[in-house]
Amino acid sequence: MNVYTTDKIRNVVLLGHGSCGKTSLAEAMAYLAGMTNRMGTIADKNTISDFDKEEQKRQFSIFASVLPIPWGEYKINILDTPGYFDFVGEVEEAVSVADAAIIVVSGKSGIETGTKKAWELCDKYKLPRMIFVTEMDIDNASYRQVVEDLQNLYGKKIAPFHLPIRENQEFVGYVNVIQQKAKKWNASGSVDKFEVPDYSLDNLKLCREALLEAVAETSEEFMDRYFNGDEFSDDEIRSALRLNVLDGSIVPVLMGSNTLARGMYTLMADIVKYFPSPEKVECAGIDTKTNEVFEANYDFSKPKSAYVFKTIVDPFIGKYSLIKVNSGVIKTDDVLYNYHRDTEEKLGHIYVMCGGKAEEVSELHAGDIGALQKLSKTLTTDTLSTKARPVAYLRTNLSKPYVSMRYKAVNKGDEDKISQAIQKMMMEDLTLRHENDSENGQTLLYGMGDQHLDVVKSILLDKYKVDIELKRPKVAFRETIKQKADVEYKYKKQSGGHGQYGHVKMTFEPSGNMEEAYEFDQCVVGGAVPKNFFPAVEKGIAEAVLSGPLAAYPVIGVKAVLYDGSYHPVDSSEMAFKVAAKGAFKDGFMKAKPVLLEPIATLKVVVPDQYTGDIMGDLNKRRGRVMGMNPTDNGAQEIVADIPYIELYGYNTQLRSMTSGSGTFSYEFSRYEQAPPEVADKEIQERANKIVDAEE
């Protein structure tokens, strides 16, 4: 692979709904650029970007991948991303280093939820964008409908560049809306120019009008000329387009067929023509020595710095850290400083990734995307720079996982292997989280959805040769009491020699403090229980509250008071009083109206307006209490509700089903509340059965 200077680089991310054609578009572009002799297909499992076995097995993208496509004297770094929402972390990593985006839309399926999410991501990262409509070789694909729907959503900034031409139900050419000329593909792959067919004139007029309106919106002078009926020259149109595509005020719409590799030539020409090189993009970090802003701006003459946006960890090929060079020129054998880990890393070979293959290069210029192998300490979202000028860039804010499953090893003895494998996967995937919940005797995996966790399970088996079983997670119930109880408990044991004797009289009542398991106090008078046994009594209570008498859940909010008892000068011991205290606790707890408490979450659901009624109805069925609604910046509604944790299981799937994938949610622990009788009775019975089974 050649070395490219900053002005010759374009970094473009492909975004869109699942199965809209992103991967096949990247494949067609690579084929047209001469990177392959024949186009791979998803069905044949031989595309460049979907190289992972899991992607090939499932036939959709799971990981973001980079394709450096040479185009004349330029290099277009295409970042192909997954469309399914469970893998949004990969999308966010790719978008964080892109300088522009192509939103891919299926001409057959039209605007989908993933299309709108892609637009919102571009808005968030202020990315210039184009729309590319695929599947124009399919007869029922409607380019005109896609353009109209885009204009209804996003207004006059939508500017159609091309129109499809069909003859005998075949996609044979296109109309260039700027030139108002028609072009037809010939056998050699080039195009023949001809006059616009009569049947395309009406559509051309509509698209031309939309394009000119978009151009007119860019300045007052153009607006005045437009309303006065003046014609814009092709050069004036292109000049306005170049300027306004960069700032996002115009969004071109192009189209083509991925399977026929038609429309890719104009797409890549327009990427070079209208999208910015990195040198035209702002990029800043913090100089950690001076605490001042470091204006990197992809300037090759400034001190070296790079941002690690993604990590690949493979049991066979090792670890690659994917970087974007933010300033300077990075070369083999450079020594770079990682401010976040306070360590220096010596670079070995430098690579560019082409799907799953690493191609060595001698250097990477500012703005380019590449890979470094075997960096010992560096992780995703870290910054590399010189020690003389240590820089830190803002870490990418990745989506947080809220869907959890309990897992355990299928084969005993695999626990350590599984833990090590998950640690490696978490280096690759920052939306995967592992939690050891010792309190409930479970280990949890958190992901973006059920499909995400299913993929994790599959990768563990295929790559790391360990098998896990995924189950519904246990909910962390608690136990407490509602009344006061006064109990006496005597522990007496005689078996030859010294015996055991501990005698306590205690009261148990609600403490009012649900943050602590228990409060202990004593008011013993006259030395009925010697002071040296008080700590043993408290220790007995501390052990008893770990597993309550009601359903073996931890106890909270209990006040225990030792007020009397007796002792034996020979047989009494700390152990005897500890046992007596535990016995007293068990008896007193069950006499003080014990209840089961369930954890309550504060849930926030963000959905478009039209779904709010359905969401609130579903929350009511899940025993949720809607506390309020807040409008969001992008015209959606945030519904805030209190909901029991036990009702959150499966909510992700239900929410996506109700909102066609447009709804998102987050939650955090709020408090404990008394569980309704039907919930408590069922849980107590299930726990009792499990304890009996365990004893047998």
C-alpha positions as CSV (number, residue, x, y, z in Angstrom):
1,M,0.0,0.0,0.0
2,N,1.3,3.4,-1.0
3,V,1.8,6.3,1.5
4,Y,-0.7,9.1,1.1
5,T,-0.4,12.7,2.2
6,T,-3.1,14.4,4.2
7,D,-4.7,16.3,1.2
8,K,-5.1,13.0,-0.7
9,I,-7.0,11.2,2.0
10,R,-10.8,10.9,2.6
11,N,-12.2,9.2,5.6
12,V,-15.8,8.1,5.0
13,V,-18.1,6.0,7.2
14,L,-21.0,4.0,5.7
15,L,-24.1,4.2,7.9
16,G,-27.6,3.0,7.5
17,H,-30.2,0.4,8.6
18,G,-29.4,-3.3,8.7
19,S,-29.3,-5.0,5.3
20,C,-29.6,-1.8,3.4
21,G,-26.5,-2.6,1.3
22,K,-23.5,-1.0,3.1
23,T,-21.2,-4.0,2.9
24,S,-22.1,-4.8,-0.8
25,L,-21.5,-1.1,-1.6
26,A,-18.0,-1.2,-0.1
27,E,-17.4,-4.4,-2.0
28,A,-18.5,-2.8,-5.3
29,M,-16.3,0.2,-4.7
30,A,-13.3,-2.0,-4.0
31,Y,-14.0,-4.0,-7.1
32,L,-14.3,-0.9,-9.3
33,A,-11.0,0.4,-7.8
34,G,-9.3,-2.8,-8.9
35,M,-8.7,-4.2,-5.4
36,T,-10.4,-7.5,-6.4
37,N,-10.9,-9.4,-9.6
38,R,-14.5,-10.3,-8.8
39,M,-17.0,-8.9,-6.4
40,G,-17.7,-10.9,-3.3
41,T,-21.2,-11.3,-1.9
42,I,-22.6,-11.7,1.5
43,A,-24.3,-14.9,0.5
44,D,-21.0,-16.4,-0.8
45,K,-19.3,-15.3,2.5
46,N,-16.4,-13.7,0.6
47,T,-16.7,-9.9,1.0
48,I,-13.6,-8.0,2.1
49,S,-15.2,-6.2,5.0
50,D,-17.3,-9.0,6.5
51,F,-14.3,-11.2,7.1
52,D,-15.1,-12.5,10.5
53,K,-16.5,-16.1,10.7
54,E,-19.3,-14.9,12.9
55,E,-20.4,-12.3,10.3
56,Q,-20.2,-14.9,7.5
57,K,-22.2,-17.3,9.5
58,R,-25.0,-14.8,10.3
59,Q,-24.7,-12.9,7.0
60,F,-24.7,-9.4,8.5
61,S,-22.0,-7.0,9.8
62,I,-21.1,-7.3,13.4
63,F,-17.8,-5.4,13.5
64,A,-16.7,-2.1,11.9
65,S,-14.0,-2.6,9.3
66,V,-11.7,-0.4,7.3
67,L,-11.2,-0.6,3.5
68,P,-8.5,1.7,2.1
69,I,-9.6,2.2,-1.5
70,P,-7.1,3.7,-3.9
71,W,-8.8,6.0,-6.4
72,G,-6.5,7.8,-8.8
73,E,-4.0,9.8,-6.6
74,Y,-6.4,9.6,-3.6
75,K,-7.1,7.1,-0.9
76,I,-10.6,6.7,0.4
77,N,-10.7,5.0,3.8
78,I,-14.1,3.4,3.9
79,L,-15.4,2.5,7.3
80,D,-18.1,-0.2,6.9
81,T,-20.3,-0.4,10.0
82,P,-23.0,-2.7,11.3
83,G,-26.6,-1.7,10.8
84,Y,-28.2,-3.7,13.6
85,F,-28.7,-1.7,16.8
86,D,-27.0,-4.3,19.1
87,F,-23.7,-3.4,17.6
88,V,-24.0,0.4,17.9
89,G,-20.6,0.6,19.7
90,E,-18.8,-0.4,16.5
91,V,-20.7,2.4,14.7
92,E,-19.8,5.0,17.3
93,E,-16.1,4.0,17.2
94,A,-16.0,4.3,13.4
95,V,-17.9,7.6,13.3
96,S,-15.5,9.1,15.8
97,V,-12.7,9.0,13.3
98,A,-14.7,9.7,10.1
99,D,-14.6,13.1,8.4
100,A,-17.8,12.5,6.3
101,A,-20.5,9.9,6.0
102,I,-22.5,8.1,3.3
103,I,-26.0,7.2,4.5
104,V,-27.0,4.1,2.6
105,V,-30.7,3.7,1.8
106,S,-32.4,0.7,0.1
107,G,-34.4,1.9,-2.8
108,K,-36.7,-1.0,-2.2
109,S,-37.2,-0.6,1.6
110,G,-37.0,3.2,1.7
111,I,-36.4,5.3,4.8
112,E,-36.0,3.1,7.9
113,T,-35.3,3.6,11.6
114,G,-31.5,3.0,10.9
115,T,-31.6,5.8,8.3
116,K,-32.9,8.3,10.9
117,K,-30.4,7.1,13.5
118,A,-27.6,7.5,11.0
119,W,-28.7,11.1,10.3
120,E,-28.7,11.9,14.0
121,L,-25.2,10.5,14.4
122,C,-24.0,12.7,11.6
123,D,-25.6,15.7,13.3
124,K,-24.0,14.7,16.6
125,Y,-20.5,14.5,15.1
126,K,-21.2,17.4,12.6
127,L,-20.3,15.2,9.7
128,P,-20.9,16.2,6.0
129,R,-23.0,13.5,4.4
130,M,-24.4,12.1,1.2
131,I,-27.3,9.7,0.7
132,F,-26.7,6.7,-1.6
133,V,-29.8,4.8,-2.7
134,T,-29.0,1.2,-3.5
135,E,-30.9,-1.6,-5.3
136,M,-31.8,0.5,-8.3
137,D,-31.6,-2.6,-10.4
138,I,-34.7,-4.0,-8.6
139,D,-37.9,-3.1,-10.4
140,N,-39.9,-2.0,-7.4
141,A,-37.2,0.3,-6.0
142,S,-38.3,3.9,-6.0
143,Y,-35.7,6.6,-6.1
144,R,-38.3,9.3,-6.4
145,Q,-40.1,8.1,-3.2
146,V,-36.8,8.0,-1.3
147,V,-36.0,11.6,-2.3
148,E,-39.5,12.8,-1.4
149,D,-39.4,11.1,2.0
150,L,-36.0,12.6,2.7
151,Q,-37.2,16.1,1.8
152,N,-40.2,15.6,4.1
153,L,-37.9,14.7,6.9
154,Y,-35.0,17.1,6.4
155,G,-36.3,19.8,4.1
156,K,-34.7,21.7,1.3
157,K,-31.1,20.7,2.0
158,I,-31.8,17.4,0.2
159,A,-30.3,17.7,-3.3
160,P,-30.7,14.9,-5.8
161,F,-27.7,14.6,-8.1
162,H,-28.9,11.8,-10.3
163,L,-32.0,10.1,-11.7
164,P,-32.2,6.4,-12.7
165,I,-32.9,5.4,-16.3
166,R,-34.7,2.1,-16.9
167,E,-35.3,0.3,-20.2
168,N,-37.2,-2.9,-20.4
169,Q,-37.3,-3.1,-16.6
170,E,-33.5,-2.9,-16.5
171,F,-31.3,-0.3,-14.8
172,V,-29.3,1.0,-17.7
173,G,-28.2,4.6,-17.0
174,Y,-28.8,7.8,-15.2
175,V,-29.5,11.5,-15.6
176,N,-27.0,14.0,-14.3
177,V,-29.3,16.6,-12.7
178,I,-26.6,19.3,-12.7
179,Q,-25.7,18.8,-16.4
180,Q,-29.2,17.8,-17.4
181,K,-27.6,15.1,-19.5
182,A,-28.4,11.4,-19.7
183,K,-25.7,8.7,-19.6
184,K,-26.0,5.0,-20.3
185,W,-23.5,2.3,-19.4
186,N,-21.9,0.4,-22.3
187,A,-20.3,-3.1,-22.5
188,S,-16.8,-1.7,-21.6
189,G,-18.1,-0.3,-18.3
190,S,-17.8,3.4,-19.4
191,V,-20.8,5.6,-20.3
192,D,-22.4,6.9,-23.5
193,K,-24.0,10.3,-23.4
194,F,-27.4,10.9,-24.9
195,E,-30.5,13.2,-24.6
196,V,-32.7,12.8,-21.5
197,P,-35.6,10.4,-22.4
198,D,-39.0,12.0,-22.5
199,Y,-40.3,9.8,-19.7
200,S,-37.6,11.1,-17.4
201,L,-38.3,14.8,-18.1
202,D,-40.9,15.3,-15.4
203,N,-38.8,13.6,-12.7
204,L,-35.7,15.6,-13.9
205,K,-37.7,18.8,-13.5
206,L,-38.7,17.9,-10.0
207,C,-35.1,16.9,-9.0
208,R,-33.6,19.9,-10.7
209,E,-36.0,22.2,-8.8
210,A,-35.1,20.5,-5.5
211,L,-31.4,20.9,-6.3
212,L,-31.7,24.5,-7.3
213,E,-33.7,25.2,-4.1
214,A,-31.0,23.7,-2.0
215,V,-28.4,25.8,-3.8
216,A,-30.5,29.0,-3.4
217,E,-30.8,28.4,0.3
218,T,-27.0,28.7,0.6
219,S,-26.8,32.5,0.2
220,E,-29.0,35.6,0.0
221,E,-27.5,36.5,-3.4
222,F,-28.4,33.0,-4.8
223,M,-31.9,33.2,-3.2
224,D,-32.6,36.6,-4.9
225,R,-31.4,35.3,-8.2
226,Y,-33.5,32.1,-7.8
227,F,-36.7,34.1,-7.1
228,N,-35.9,36.4,-10.0
229,G,-35.8,33.4,-12.3
230,D,-32.1,33.6,-13.1
231,E,-30.3,30.4,-14.2
232,F,-27.3,29.1,-12.3
233,S,-24.4,27.9,-14.4
234,D,-23.0,24.4,-13.8
235,D,-19.8,25.9,-12.3
236,E,-21.9,28.1,-9.9
237,I,-23.9,25.1,-8.8
238,R,-20.8,23.0,-8.2
239,S,-19.0,25.8,-6.4
240,A,-22.0,26.3,-4.0
241,L,-22.3,22.5,-3.6
242,R,-18.6,22.1,-2.6
243,L,-18.9,24.8,0.0
244,N,-22.2,23.7,1.5
245,V,-21.8,20.0,1.4
246,L,-18.9,20.6,3.7
247,D,-21.0,22.4,6.3
248,G,-23.9,20.1,6.0
249,S,-26.3,22.6,4.5
250,I,-26.6,20.5,1.4
251,V,-26.9,16.8,1.3
252,P,-26.5,15.2,-2.1
253,V,-28.5,12.1,-3.1
254,L,-26.9,9.6,-5.4
255,M,-28.0,6.2,-6.5
256,G,-26.8,2.9,-8.1
257,S,-26.7,-0.8,-8.0
258,N,-24.2,-2.6,-5.8
259,T,-24.6,-6.0,-7.5
260,L,-24.0,-4.5,-11.0
261,A,-21.3,-2.0,-9.7
262,R,-23.2,0.8,-11.3
263,G,-23.1,4.3,-9.8
264,M,-19.9,3.7,-7.8
265,Y,-17.7,5.7,-10.2
266,T,-19.7,8.9,-9.8
267,L,-20.0,8.2,-6.1
268,M,-16.2,8.0,-5.6
269,A,-15.6,10.9,-7.9
270,D,-18.1,12.9,-5.7
271,I,-16.5,11.7,-2.5
272,V,-13.1,13.2,-3.7
273,K,-14.8,16.3,-5.1
274,Y,-17.2,17.2,-2.3
275,F,-16.0,15.6,1.0
276,P,-13.2,17.2,3.0
277,S,-9.6,16.0,3.3
278,P,-8.6,15.8,7.0
279,E,-6.6,19.0,6.6
280,K,-9.9,20.9,6.3
281,V,-11.3,19.4,9.5
282,E,-10.7,20.7,13.0
283,C,-9.2,18.5,15.6
284,A,-8.1,19.5,19.1
285,G,-6.9,17.9,22.3
286,I,-5.4,19.0,25.6
287,D,-1.6,19.5,26.1
288,T,-1.4,17.8,29.5
289,K,1.8,19.6,30.5
290,T,0.4,23.1,30.0
291,N,-3.3,22.3,30.3
292,E,-3.8,24.3,27.1
293,V,-5.7,23.3,23.9
294,F,-3.5,21.5,21.4
295,E,-4.8,22.4,17.9
296,A,-3.8,19.2,16.0
297,N,-6.0,19.9,13.0
298,Y,-4.3,17.0,11.1
299,D,-1.3,19.1,10.5
300,F,1.7,16.9,9.5
301,S,4.2,19.5,10.7
302,K,3.0,19.4,14.3
303,P,4.2,17.0,17.0
304,K,3.1,13.4,16.5
305,S,-0.2,12.3,18.0
306,A,-2.8,9.6,17.3
307,Y,-6.1,8.4,18.7
308,V,-6.8,4.7,19.3
309,F,-10.4,4.3,18.1
310,K,-10.7,0.5,18.0
311,T,-8.9,-2.7,19.2
312,I,-8.9,-6.1,17.5
313,V,-7.9,-9.0,19.7
314,D,-7.7,-12.4,17.9
315,P,-6.4,-15.6,19.4
316,F,-4.6,-16.3,16.1
317,I,-3.4,-12.9,14.7
318,G,-2.9,-11.2,18.0
319,K,-3.8,-7.6,19.0
320,Y,-4.1,-4.6,16.6
321,S,-4.7,-1.1,17.8
322,L,-6.5,0.9,15.1
323,I,-5.5,4.5,15.1
324,K,-6.2,7.8,13.4
325,V,-3.1,10.1,13.1
326,N,-4.2,13.5,14.4
327,S,-0.9,15.3,13.8
328,G,2.6,14.7,12.5
329,V,3.8,11.7,10.6
330,I,4.1,8.3,12.5
331,K,6.9,6.1,11.4
332,T,8.2,2.6,12.2
333,D,10.3,2.5,15.4
334,D,8.8,5.7,16.8
335,V,8.5,5.8,20.6
336,L,5.1,7.3,21.6
337,Y,3.8,8.1,25.1
338,N,0.4,7.0,26.4
339,Y,-0.6,9.7,28.8
340,H,-3.6,7.7,30.1
341,R,-1.4,4.7,31.1
342,D,1.8,6.8,31.9
343,T,3.8,4.5,29.7
344,E,5.9,4.6,26.5
345,E,5.2,2.3,23.6
346,K,7.8,1.5,20.9
347,L,6.1,1.0,17.6
348,G,7.0,-2.0,15.5
349,H,5.6,-2.3,12.0
350,I,2.9,0.0,10.9
351,Y,-0.1,-1.3,9.0
352,V,-3.2,-0.4,7.2
353,M,-6.1,-2.8,7.6
354,C,-8.0,-4.0,4.6
355,G,-10.8,-5.9,6.1
356,G,-9.1,-8.7,8.0
357,K,-5.8,-8.3,6.3
358,A,-2.9,-6.1,7.5
359,E,-0.7,-4.5,4.9
360,E,2.5,-2.9,6.0
361,V,3.4,0.7,5.3
362,S,6.5,2.7,6.2
363,E,4.6,5.7,7.6
364,L,1.2,7.2,8.2
365,H,0.5,10.9,7.6
366,A,-1.8,13.1,9.7
367,G,-5.4,12.3,8.9
368,D,-4.7,8.7,7.8
369,I,-6.1,5.6,9.5
370,G,-3.8,2.6,10.2
371,A,-3.0,-0.1,12.8
372,L,-0.2,-0.8,15.3
373,Q,0.5,-4.3,16.5
374,K,1.2,-5.6,20.0
375,L,1.0,-2.3,22.0
376,S,1.3,-3.8,25.5
377,K,-0.7,-1.3,27.6
378,T,-2.7,0.9,25.1
379,L,-6.5,0.4,25.0
380,T,-9.3,1.8,22.9
381,T,-9.9,5.6,23.3
382,D,-6.3,6.1,24.5
383,T,-4.1,8.8,23.0
384,L,-0.5,8.3,21.8
385,S,1.8,11.3,21.5
386,T,5.4,12.4,22.2
387,K,6.6,12.6,25.8
388,A,7.8,16.1,25.1
389,R,4.3,17.1,24.1
390,P,1.9,14.8,25.9
391,V,-1.6,15.2,24.4
392,A,-5.0,13.7,25.5
393,Y,-7.9,13.7,23.1
394,L,-11.5,13.5,24.3
395,R,-12.6,9.8,24.6
396,T,-15.5,8.6,22.4
397,N,-18.7,8.5,24.4
398,L,-20.0,5.0,23.7
399,S,-23.5,3.7,24.4
400,K,-23.9,2.0,27.8
401,P,-25.2,-1.6,27.9
402,Y,-28.4,-2.3,29.9
403,V,-29.4,-5.8,28.8
404,S,-28.0,-8.4,31.2
405,M,-27.9,-12.2,31.3
406,R,-26.6,-14.6,33.9
407,Y,-24.0,-17.0,32.6
408,K,-22.2,-20.1,33.8
409,A,-19.7,-22.5,32.3
410,V,-21.2,-25.5,30.5
411,N,-18.1,-27.5,31.3
412,K,-16.7,-27.4,34.9
413,G,-13.1,-26.2,35.1
414,D,-13.6,-23.7,32.2
415,E,-14.3,-20.7,34.5
416,D,-10.8,-19.3,34.3
417,K,-10.6,-19.7,30.5
418,I,-14.0,-18.0,30.1
419,S,-13.0,-15.1,32.3
420,Q,-9.8,-14.6,30.3
421,A,-11.6,-14.8,27.0
422,I,-14.3,-12.3,28.1
423,Q,-11.5,-9.9,29.3
424,K,-10.0,-10.0,25.7
425,M,-13.5,-9.5,24.2
426,M,-14.1,-6.5,26.4
427,M,-10.8,-4.9,25.1
428,E,-12.4,-5.2,21.6
429,D,-16.0,-4.3,22.6
430,L,-16.5,-1.4,25.0
431,T,-20.2,-2.0,25.0
432,L,-19.7,-5.4,26.6
433,R,-19.6,-5.5,30.4
434,H,-18.9,-8.2,33.0
435,E,-20.1,-8.2,36.6
436,N,-19.5,-10.6,39.4
437,D,-22.6,-10.4,41.6
438,S,-21.4,-12.4,44.6
439,E,-24.4,-11.3,46.6
440,N,-26.8,-13.2,44.4
441,G,-24.3,-15.9,43.5
442,Q,-24.2,-15.1,39.8
443,T,-22.0,-13.6,37.1
444,L,-23.6,-11.3,34.6
445,L,-22.9,-10.2,31.1
446,Y,-24.2,-6.8,30.0
447,G,-24.7,-6.1,26.3
448,M,-26.7,-3.9,23.9
449,G,-29.3,-6.5,23.3
450,D,-30.1,-10.2,23.2
451,Q,-28.5,-10.6,19.8
452,H,-25.3,-9.0,21.1
453,L,-25.0,-11.5,24.0
454,D,-25.8,-14.4,21.7
455,V,-22.9,-13.3,19.4
456,V,-20.6,-13.1,22.4
457,K,-21.7,-16.7,23.4
458,S,-21.0,-17.9,19.9
459,I,-17.6,-16.2,19.6
460,L,-16.5,-17.7,23.0
461,L,-17.3,-21.2,21.6
462,D,-15.8,-20.7,18.1
463,K,-12.7,-18.6,18.8
464,Y,-11.9,-19.5,22.4
465,K,-13.3,-23.0,22.6
466,V,-15.3,-22.4,25.8
467,D,-19.1,-22.8,26.1
468,I,-21.4,-20.8,28.4
469,E,-25.1,-21.0,29.2
470,L,-27.1,-17.8,29.3
471,K,-30.0,-17.6,31.7
472,R,-32.4,-15.0,33.1
473,P,-30.6,-13.0,35.8
474,K,-31.6,-13.2,39.4
475,V,-33.1,-10.0,40.9
476,A,-31.6,-8.7,44.0
477,F,-34.6,-8.8,46.4
478,R,-34.1,-7.8,50.1
479,E,-35.9,-8.7,53.3
480,T,-37.0,-6.5,56.2
481,I,-39.5,-6.3,59.0
482,K,-42.5,-4.0,59.6
483,Q,-43.1,-4.5,63.4
484,K,-41.2,-4.9,66.7
485,A,-40.5,-8.3,68.2
486,D,-39.1,-9.3,71.6
487,V,-37.5,-12.7,71.8
488,E,-35.4,-14.9,74.0
489,Y,-33.0,-17.5,72.8
490,K,-30.8,-19.9,74.8
491,Y,-28.0,-21.9,73.2
492,K,-27.0,-24.8,75.5
493,K,-24.8,-27.7,74.5
494,Q,-23.2,-30.3,76.8
495,S,-21.0,-33.1,75.4
496,G,-18.4,-33.9,78.0
497,G,-15.9,-31.5,79.3
498,H,-16.6,-27.8,78.7
499,G,-20.1,-27.2,77.2
500,Q,-21.5,-24.3,75.3
501,Y,-23.9,-21.7,76.9
502,G,-25.2,-18.5,75.5
503,H,-28.4,-16.8,76.5
504,V,-29.8,-13.6,75.0
505,K,-32.9,-11.5,75.2
506,M,-33.3,-9.1,72.3
507,T,-35.7,-6.9,70.5
508,F,-35.9,-6.4,66.7
509,E,-37.6,-3.6,65.0
510,P,-37.4,-1.5,61.8
511,S,-34.4,0.9,61.9
512,G,-35.8,3.3,59.3
513,N,-32.4,3.3,57.5
514,M,-32.7,1.2,54.3
515,E,-29.1,2.0,53.4
516,E,-27.7,-0.2,56.1
517,A,-28.4,-3.9,56.8
518,Y,-28.7,-3.5,60.6
519,E,-28.1,-1.3,63.6
520,F,-26.9,-3.0,66.8
521,D,-27.2,-1.6,70.3
522,Q,-27.2,-2.9,73.9
523,C,-28.7,-1.8,77.2
524,V,-27.7,-4.7,79.4
525,V,-27.6,-3.8,83.1
526,G,-26.1,-5.6,86.0
527,G,-23.6,-7.6,84.0
528,A,-26.3,-10.2,82.9
529,V,-24.2,-10.6,79.7
530,P,-20.6,-9.6,80.2
531,K,-19.3,-6.8,77.9
532,N,-16.7,-9.1,76.3
533,F,-19.6,-11.0,74.6
534,F,-21.2,-8.0,73.1
535,P,-19.0,-8.1,69.9
536,A,-19.9,-11.8,69.5
537,V,-23.6,-11.0,69.6
538,E,-23.1,-8.3,67.0
539,K,-21.1,-10.7,64.9
540,G,-24.0,-13.2,65.0
541,I,-26.4,-10.5,63.8
542,A,-23.9,-9.5,61.0
543,E,-23.8,-13.0,59.7
544,A,-27.5,-13.6,60.1
545,V,-28.5,-10.6,57.9
546,L,-26.5,-12.0,54.9
547,S,-29.2,-14.5,54.3
548,G,-32.6,-13.7,55.7
549,P,-35.1,-16.3,57.2
550,L,-37.9,-15.4,54.8
551,A,-36.3,-16.3,51.4
552,A,-32.5,-16.3,52.0
553,Y,-32.1,-12.8,50.6
554,P,-29.9,-10.1,52.4
555,V,-31.7,-8.2,55.1
556,I,-31.8,-4.4,55.4
557,G,-33.3,-1.9,57.8
558,V,-33.3,-3.9,61.0
559,K,-32.4,-2.6,64.5
560,A,-31.3,-5.2,67.0
561,V,-31.1,-4.4,70.7
562,L,-29.6,-6.8,73.3
563,Y,-31.2,-5.9,76.7
564,D,-30.7,-9.0,78.9
565,G,-29.6,-12.6,79.1
566,S,-27.3,-14.8,81.2
567,Y,-24.0,-16.6,81.0
568,H,-22.1,-19.5,82.5
569,P,-18.7,-18.7,84.1
570,V,-17.2,-21.9,82.5
571,D,-19.3,-22.9,79.4
572,S,-20.0,-19.4,77.9
573,S,-17.9,-18.4,74.9
574,E,-17.9,-16.0,72.0
575,M,-19.1,-18.8,69.7
576,A,-22.0,-19.7,72.0
577,F,-23.2,-16.1,72.1
578,K,-22.8,-15.7,68.4
579,V,-25.0,-18.8,67.8
580,A,-27.5,-17.5,70.3
581,A,-27.7,-14.1,68.5
582,K,-28.3,-15.8,65.2
583,G,-31.0,-18.0,66.7
584,A,-32.6,-14.9,68.3
585,F,-32.5,-13.0,65.0
586,K,-34.2,-15.8,63.1
587,D,-37.0,-16.1,65.6
588,G,-37.4,-12.4,66.1
589,F,-37.4,-11.6,62.4
590,M,-40.2,-14.1,61.6
591,K,-42.3,-12.7,64.5
592,A,-41.8,-9.0,63.4
593,K,-44.0,-9.2,60.2
594,P,-41.3,-9.9,57.7
595,V,-41.7,-8.7,54.1
596,L,-39.9,-9.1,50.8
597,L,-38.6,-5.9,49.2
598,E,-38.0,-5.6,45.4
599,P,-35.5,-3.2,43.8
600,I,-37.1,-0.3,41.9
601,A,-35.4,1.4,38.9
602,T,-35.8,4.9,37.5
603,L,-36.3,4.1,33.8
604,K,-35.9,6.7,31.0
605,V,-37.4,5.7,27.6
606,V,-36.7,8.0,24.6
607,V,-39.2,7.4,21.7
608,P,-40.7,9.4,18.8
609,D,-44.0,11.1,19.8
610,Q,-46.3,8.7,18.0
611,Y,-45.2,5.8,20.3
612,T,-45.7,7.5,23.7
613,G,-49.2,6.0,24.2
614,D,-48.1,2.5,23.5
615,I,-45.0,2.8,25.7
616,M,-47.0,4.1,28.7
617,G,-49.6,1.4,28.3
618,D,-46.8,-1.2,28.3
619,L,-45.2,0.3,31.3
620,N,-48.5,0.1,33.2
621,K,-48.7,-3.6,32.4
622,R,-45.2,-4.0,33.9
623,R,-46.2,-2.3,37.2
624,G,-44.4,0.9,36.1
625,R,-45.4,4.3,37.3
626,V,-44.9,7.1,34.8
627,M,-43.4,10.1,36.7
628,G,-43.2,12.6,33.8
629,M,-42.4,13.3,30.1
630,N,-39.7,15.6,28.8
631,P,-39.2,16.7,25.1
632,T,-35.7,16.0,23.7
633,D,-33.6,18.0,21.3
634,N,-34.4,15.8,18.3
635,G,-38.2,16.1,18.6
636,A,-38.7,12.8,20.6
637,Q,-40.1,12.4,24.1
638,E,-38.3,11.1,27.2
639,I,-40.7,9.1,29.4
640,V,-39.5,8.8,33.0
641,A,-41.0,6.0,35.1
642,D,-40.4,4.0,38.2
643,I,-40.4,0.2,37.5
644,P,-39.5,-2.9,39.4
645,Y,-36.3,-4.5,38.2
646,I,-38.0,-7.9,37.7
647,E,-40.2,-6.3,35.0
648,L,-37.2,-5.0,33.0
649,Y,-36.3,-8.5,31.7
650,G,-37.1,-8.7,28.0
651,Y,-37.9,-5.0,27.9
652,N,-35.3,-4.2,25.2
653,T,-36.9,-6.6,22.7
654,Q,-40.4,-5.4,23.5
655,L,-39.4,-1.7,23.1
656,R,-37.7,-2.3,19.8
657,S,-40.8,-4.2,18.6
658,M,-43.2,-1.5,19.6
659,T,-41.1,1.4,18.1
660,S,-39.6,-0.4,15.0
661,G,-36.2,0.0,16.7
662,S,-36.4,3.7,17.3
663,G,-36.8,3.6,21.0
664,T,-33.9,3.6,23.5
665,F,-33.9,3.2,27.3
666,S,-31.6,3.5,30.3
667,Y,-32.1,2.9,34.0
668,E,-30.5,3.2,37.3
669,F,-31.3,1.9,40.8
670,S,-33.6,4.1,42.8
671,R,-34.8,2.3,46.0
672,Y,-36.4,-0.7,47.5
673,E,-40.2,-1.1,47.9
674,Q,-42.3,-3.8,49.4
675,A,-43.2,-6.4,46.8
676,P,-46.9,-7.1,46.1
677,P,-48.1,-10.3,47.8
678,E,-48.4,-12.3,44.5
679,V,-44.8,-11.4,43.6
680,A,-43.5,-12.0,47.1
681,D,-45.3,-15.4,47.6
682,K,-44.1,-16.7,44.3
683,E,-40.5,-15.7,45.0
684,I,-40.5,-17.1,48.5
685,Q,-41.9,-20.4,47.3
686,E,-39.3,-20.6,44.5
687,R,-36.5,-19.9,46.9
688,A,-37.8,-22.4,49.4
689,N,-37.8,-25.1,46.6
690,K,-34.3,-24.3,45.6
691,I,-33.0,-24.5,49.2
692,V,-34.7,-27.9,49.6
693,D,-33.3,-29.1,46.3
694,A,-29.8,-27.9,47.3
695,E,-30.1,-29.7,50.7
696,E,-31.1,-32.9,49.0
